[in-house]
């Protein structure tokens, strides 16, 4: 049982996944800092100065009655969306594209040729039709 666990942990996929999680969380912190320091102030500049952000007030707060203000914070939603898009773009261009190029180069060096895709049903039916036509005419 312990040997099976060791084999599982030492697989390349598990180690690569662990490294990806660590790098991803560190990168997410960098993107979060960028968005909260640069993008958030720009978005907040478009909202009213007393709102604390770009959003829609559903109910104004009142300190006399003790009513908490309710704000649909559109700025926070946009920030999260921007963080996601920036993270996805960087991961794609920094990790995915180079890895695909590297894999392609490795295949070329090893002489591995991509298999032709299997013909579709339509291709096969068209070929059968053409053979039947040729047989009927000849």
C-alpha positions as a printed NumPy array, in Angstrom:
array([[  0.   ,   0.   ,   0.   ],
       [  2.819,   2.433,   0.835],
       [  4.64 ,   1.507,  -2.377],
       [  1.491,   2.249,  -4.392],
       [  1.216,   5.652,  -2.724],
       [  4.893,   6.357,  -3.463],
       [  4.382,   5.404,  -7.11 ],
       [  1.344,   7.673,  -7.307],
       [  3.174,  10.653,  -5.79 ],
       [  6.258,  10.206,  -7.94 ],
       [  4.307,  10.254, -11.198],
       [  5.13 ,  13.21 , -13.373],
       [  1.514,  14.368, -13.525],
       [  1.141,  14.755,  -9.763],
       [  4.419,  16.631,  -9.373],
       [  3.625,  18.882, -12.334],
       [  0.178,  19.571, -10.92 ],
       [  1.632,  20.497,  -7.525],
       [  4.112,  22.87 ,  -9.149],
       [  1.331,  24.401, -11.257],
       [ -0.802,  25.038,  -8.166],
       [  2.067,  26.761,  -6.343],
       [  3.014,  28.907,  -9.347],
       [ -0.64 ,  29.67 , -10.048],
       [ -1.328,  30.885,  -6.53 ],
       [  1.801,  33.051,  -6.531],
       [  0.874,  34.484,  -9.912],
       [ -2.7  ,  35.12 ,  -8.763],
       [ -1.313,  37.224,  -5.915],
       [  0.701,  39.315,  -8.396],
       [ -2.308,  39.848, -10.663],
       [ -4.511,  40.685,  -7.659],
       [ -2.011,  43.299,  -6.509],
       [ -1.843,  44.787, -10.006],
       [ -5.613,  45.009, -10.342],
       [ -6.251,  46.311,  -6.827],
       [ -3.473,  48.924,  -7.108],
       [ -4.047,  50.123, -10.662],
       [ -7.393,  48.986, -12.075],
       [ -9.539,  49.442,  -8.966],
       [ -8.636,  53.127,  -8.463],
       [ -9.406,  53.795, -12.134],
       [-12.812,  52.071, -11.851],
       [-13.579,  53.832,  -8.582],
       [-12.886,  57.187, -10.225],
       [-16.038,  56.688, -12.308],
       [-18.286,  56.198,  -9.27 ],
       [-19.584,  58.835,  -6.903],
       [-16.977,  59.902,  -4.333],
       [-19.02 ,  58.834,  -1.309],
       [-19.965,  55.384,  -2.651],
       [-16.583,  53.761,  -2.086],
       [-16.613,  52.236,  -5.524],
       [-18.424,  51.86 ,  -8.778],
       [-21.818,  50.352,  -8.106],
       [-25.501,  50.773,  -7.498],
       [-26.927,  51.771,  -4.109],
       [-29.994,  49.724,  -3.259],
       [-30.462,  51.33 ,   0.122],
       [-28.503,  54.223,   1.547],
       [-26.958,  53.734,   4.948],
       [-28.173,  55.749,   7.909],
       [-26.126,  55.994,  11.076],
       [-29.117,  57.24 ,  13.09 ],
       [-31.319,  54.233,  12.321],
       [-28.387,  51.8  ,  12.227],
       [-29.254,  50.675,   8.699],
       [-26.311,  49.278,   6.776],
       [-25.887,  50.551,   3.228],
       [-26.347,  48.037,   0.447],
       [-24.218,  48.455,  -2.642],
       [-24.1  ,  46.236,  -5.687],
       [-20.373,  46.6  ,  -6.213],
       [-19.901,  46.454,  -9.977],
       [-16.278,  47.509,  -9.565],
       [-15.495,  44.361,  -7.557],
       [-17.122,  42.193, -10.212],
       [-15.139,  43.912, -12.967],
       [-11.951,  43.534, -10.913],
       [-12.525,  39.795, -10.533],
       [-13.218,  39.488, -14.255],
       [-10.075,  41.428, -15.138],
       [ -7.989,  39.309, -12.739],
       [ -9.342,  36.164, -14.385],
       [ -8.719,  37.397, -17.937],
       [ -5.206,  38.679, -17.212],
       [ -4.322,  35.435, -15.435],
       [ -5.71 ,  33.318, -18.264],
       [ -3.886,  35.369, -20.921],
       [ -0.549,  35.203, -19.155],
       [ -0.866,  31.489, -18.411],
       [ -1.758,  30.826, -22.041],
       [  1.057,  32.882, -23.564],
       [  3.734,  32.101, -20.967],
       [  3.027,  28.413, -20.357],
       [  0.683,  26.847, -22.924],
       [  2.059,  28.29 , -26.173],
       [  5.735,  27.559, -25.366],
       [  4.856,  24.065, -24.138],
       [  2.964,  23.327, -27.362],
       [  5.919,  24.58 , -29.421],
       [  8.314,  22.471, -27.348],
       [  6.153,  19.361, -27.789],
       [  5.94 ,  19.994, -31.537],
       [  9.736,  20.357, -31.785],
       [ 10.252,  17.156, -29.788],
       [  7.944,  15.265, -32.15 ],
       [  9.849,  16.599, -35.174],
       [ 13.208,  15.598, -33.661],
       [ 11.972,  12.089, -32.936],
       [ 10.45 ,  11.798, -36.395],
       [  6.936,  11.323, -35.091],
       [  4.416,  12.157, -37.789],
       [  0.902,  13.132, -36.833],
       [ -1.605,  10.505, -37.879],
       [ -4.109,  11.485, -40.476],
       [ -7.491,  12.032, -38.928],
       [ -9.906,   9.179, -39.474],
       [-12.416,   9.809, -42.245],
       [-15.81 ,  10.987, -41.115],
       [-19.065,   9.188, -41.843],
       [-19.833,  11.691, -44.57 ],
       [-16.457,  11.066, -46.226],
       [-17.037,   7.302, -46.168],
       [-20.576,   7.599, -47.503],
       [-19.402,   9.915, -50.288],
       [-16.697,   7.42 , -51.245],
       [-19.211,   4.538, -51.279],
       [-21.576,   6.594, -53.43 ],
       [-18.807,   7.402, -55.893],
       [-17.742,   3.736, -56.07 ],
       [-21.331,   2.651, -56.679],
       [-21.704,   5.264, -59.449],
       [-18.482,   4.12 , -61.085],
       [-19.537,   0.464, -60.818],
       [-22.96 ,   1.221, -62.309],
       [-21.422,   3.146, -65.252],
       [-18.675,   0.586, -65.973]])
